[in-house]
Amino acid sequence: MRKQAWVGGMLAWALLGSGTGLAAETKMPPGLTGGWGGARGLLFEMGVALQVRYATELAFNARGGKGHALRQAGQLDVGLGVDLEKLAGVKGGTFQFTFTHRNGNNLGADMELGNLQLVQEVYGRGNVGRLTQLWYEQRFWDGRVHWKLGRVTMGEDTADFPCDFQNLSFCGAQPGNLVGNYWFNWPVSQWGTRLRLDVAKGGYVQLAAYEVNPRNLDPSFYLGRFSGATGVMLPLEVGWNPKFLGGTLEGLYKLGAWYDTSNASDVLLDGEVRSGRYGAYFVARQQVTHAPNAPNQAQRLNVFVRLTHTDRNTSNVDSQYTAGLEYTGVFGRADDDVGFALGRTHSNGRYVTSQRLKRLQDPTTRVPGTEYLGELFYSLRATPWLVLRPNLQLIRPGANEDARNVIVLGLKGALSL
């Protein structure tokens, strides 16, 4: 299932970062600019993968907010992945560099939709260039032990999830969607290391350590912060990658928990400081159909479920549940997909109480609640290097209990150069 994140959905890396990186690709990625006179293929055979991609997300609020508007948000990725075993004979070694630059506007903020989760997941963390990945990974013990070190994003290895949908609720590592004030997903990197052990029958266990440093959110380019850390994030994850019915139905199941050693303010009690922040998550992806005699061998149905809970002392949002399905091979087109998902994001009751108390003093204070949403998309692989993904989002906003229901028409696209 980890490889399917690239094969079944190219947008995963292009839009948010699936965590595989260019060095992990098994074939030369397609591109608008072609093979560069054979140089691109030659470099790839040598173990060097070069890629430039641009992702864009258009969103129009047909209903909700203070009026109608169309907004665009985008991201440019420049990546270099190196298979050091091919290039230099370093068995099991890979290197990854990724630079990203985000641009555009946030429809939710501009039109005051009152949403908890972005309707354009690619927006966020500032319109600025960032060093998103700069890490080295080494495999030992016949490839069963994986050790990674460098500038990494938390969600590329921990609770990682593809980014096929446009609403943030269904995209990337779910904990970062809830506690983004200290769990930094793509494109924000931090110093970190991850040790993973593959065990029998498709299982694995991994432990990671990430620097928690608010300065990593500064809207400026930097190679790495060396001061300002408030603590260390320590996530533990166990997973299982089973293959049922003779290996034809693949799944991936993850259960994890994290602890951040940083101190944080209590969301209800003024002046109260809590020692440590924590949470837990579950991710399940399962292929449920296989069509061995169909003309389109890629035809399949995949389903997913994700659940995350955070601690109620320090988190404004304390849980998120999502579930959905994606069908590949629509209308006989091997690379076209259709997807549908439902989600619920719940504001912490203690935080809601604090906002209601503030509203007694300031009537303009917004009181949050629970956000419900659904998204439907059709993904058209127009060419090997261009994906277009129109989508429809129906949202009951959760950041403002007085907000109207929202309908968003979107278009997500990725172009590989």
Secondary structure, 3 states (H helix, E strand, C coil): CCCHHHHCCCHHHHHHCCCCCHHHCCCCCCCCCCCHHHHHHHHHHHCEEEEEEEEEEEEEEEECCCCCCEEEEEEEEEEEEEEHHHHHCCCCEEEEEEEEEEEECCHHHHCCCCCCCCCCCCCCCCCCEEEEEEEEEEEECCCCEEEEEEEECHHHCCCCCCCCCCCHHHCCCHHHHHCCCCCCCCCCCEEEEEEEEECHHHEEEEEEEEEECHHHHCCCCCCCCCCCCCEEEEEEEEEECCEECCCCEEEEEEEEEEEEEEEEECCCCCCCEEEEEEEEEEEEEEECCCCCCCCCCCCEEEEEEEEEEECCCCCCEEEEEEEEEEEECHHHCCCCEEEEEEEEEEECHHHHHHHHHHHHHCCCCCCCCEEEEEEEEEEEEEECCEEEEEEEEEEECCCCCCCCCEEEEEEEEEEEC
